[in-house]
Amino acid sequence: MQIKTRMNVYFDPDLLKKVEALALRRNISKSAVIEAAVASFLSADASERLEAVFARRMDRISRQIDGMDEDLAILGETLSLFIRFWMTVTPPLPDSAHPSARAKGAERFEGFLQSLGRKLATGDRFLRERSREISKNPNTTSE
């Protein structure tokens, strides 16, 4: 028979309830549950399992970052093409039209910010919305 040493420990009441419930379900003593948990925690296998969990999480995060890099590249290209197009097709204004153009630009920009704020508040993004539209009607083409 193996000799065991008594040890007094303190548990959070909720954790102790979980230990008691597990002991009842498995029909073993609370001491056996605690002993198995500590043995598992101290075993080399536990550290290897923990390392494997971290490796999987890091792989997932790496894939997410790669996706964000791609999204950011697309966003940069989209913005640069828009700016090039805008600069190409927008004729220069005469000096007398600058004040009214600035006022109209400020008004439009304020409207843009309001629209952007509403869109961000809903959590719905343009590309998701557009992909839903395309999947609903596959014959839709971009204009």
C-alpha positions in Angstrom: 0.0 0.0 0.0 1.3 3.4 -0.9 1.7 5.9 1.9 0.3 9.4 1.2 0.9 12.6 3.0 -1.9 14.9 4.1 -2.0 18.4 2.8 -4.5 21.2 3.5 -5.3 23.5 0.6 -7.8 26.3 0.0 -10.1 26.5 -3.0 -12.4 29.0 -4.5 -15.9 27.8 -3.6 -17.0 27.5 -7.3 -13.9 25.4 -8.1 -14.5 23.1 -5.2 -18.1 22.5 -6.4 -16.7 21.5 -9.8 -14.2 19.1 -8.1 -17.0 17.6 -6.0 -19.3 17.2 -9.0 -16.5 15.5 -11.0 -15.8 13.2 -8.1 -19.5 12.2 -7.9 -19.8 11.6 -11.6 -16.7 9.4 -11.7 -17.4 7.8 -8.4 -14.0 8.7 -7.0 -12.7 10.7 -4.1 -12.1 14.5 -4.3 -8.5 13.7 -3.3 -8.1 11.5 -6.4 -9.5 14.2 -8.6 -7.0 16.8 -7.2 -4.1 14.3 -7.3 -4.8 13.6 -11.0 -5.1 17.2 -11.8 -1.8 18.1 -10.1 0.0 15.1 -11.7 -1.3 16.2 -15.1 -0.2 19.8 -14.5 3.3 18.7 -13.5 3.8 16.1 -16.2 6.0 16.7 -19.3 2.9 15.9 -21.5 1.1 18.9 -20.0 3.8 21.3 -21.1 3.9 19.7 -24.6 0.1 20.0 -24.9 0.3 23.6 -23.8 3.0 24.3 -26.3 0.9 22.7 -29.1 -2.1 24.8 -28.1 0.0 27.9 -28.3 1.5 26.8 -31.7 -2.0 26.4 -33.1 -3.1 29.8 -31.8 0.0 31.4 -33.2 -0.6 29.7 -36.6 -4.2 31.0 -36.6 -3.1 34.5 -35.7 -0.4 34.4 -38.4 -3.0 33.4 -41.0 -5.3 36.3 -39.8 -2.4 38.7 -40.1 -1.6 37.5 -43.7 -5.3 38.1 -44.6 -5.1 41.6 -43.1 -1.9 42.3 -45.1 -3.8 41.3 -48.3 -6.8 43.4 -47.3 -4.5 46.4 -46.6 -2.7 46.0 -50.0 -6.1 45.9 -51.8 -7.2 49.0 -49.9 -4.0 50.8 -50.8 -4.4 49.9 -54.5 -8.0 50.9 -54.5 -7.3 54.3 -52.9 -4.4 55.0 -55.3 -6.4 54.1 -58.3 -9.3 56.3 -57.1 -7.0 59.3 -56.5 -5.3 58.8 -60.0 -8.7 58.6 -61.7 -10.1 61.6 -59.7 -7.0 63.7 -60.6 -7.2 62.7 -64.2 -10.9 63.6 -64.8 -11.3 66.6 -62.5 -10.6 69.8 -64.4 -8.9 72.7 -62.5 -11.2 75.4 -61.1 -10.8 79.1 -61.9 -9.7 81.1 -58.9 -13.1 82.8 -58.6 -14.7 79.3 -58.0 -12.4 78.3 -55.1 -14.5 79.6 -52.2 -17.7 78.0 -53.3 -15.9 74.8 -54.2 -14.4 74.7 -50.7 -17.8 75.3 -49.1 -19.4 72.5 -51.2 -16.4 70.2 -50.5 -16.8 70.8 -46.7 -20.5 70.1 -47.0 -19.9 66.9 -49.0 -17.2 65.8 -46.6 -19.4 66.3 -43.6 -22.1 64.1 -45.4 -19.4 61.5 -46.1 -18.4 61.4 -42.4 -22.0 61.1 -41.3 -22.5 58.2 -43.7 -19.3 56.5 -42.7 -20.2 56.9 -39.0 -23.6 55.2 -39.6 -22.0 52.4 -41.6 -19.4 51.7 -38.9 -22.0 51.8 -36.2 -23.9 49.0 -37.8 -20.8 46.9 -38.1 -21.7 46.1 -41.7 -18.9 46.7 -44.2 -19.1 47.6 -47.9 -17.2 44.5 -49.1 -19.4 42.1 -47.1 -22.5 43.9 -48.2 -21.4 43.8 -51.8 -20.5 40.1 -51.7 -24.0 39.4 -50.3 -25.5 41.3 -53.2 -23.4 39.3 -55.7 -24.3 36.0 -54.1 -28.0 36.8 -54.1 -27.8 37.8 -57.8 -24.9 36.2 -59.6 -25.7 38.0 -62.8 -24.9 41.3 -61.2 -21.8 43.0 -62.7 -19.9 45.9 -61.4 -20.5 49.2 -63.1 
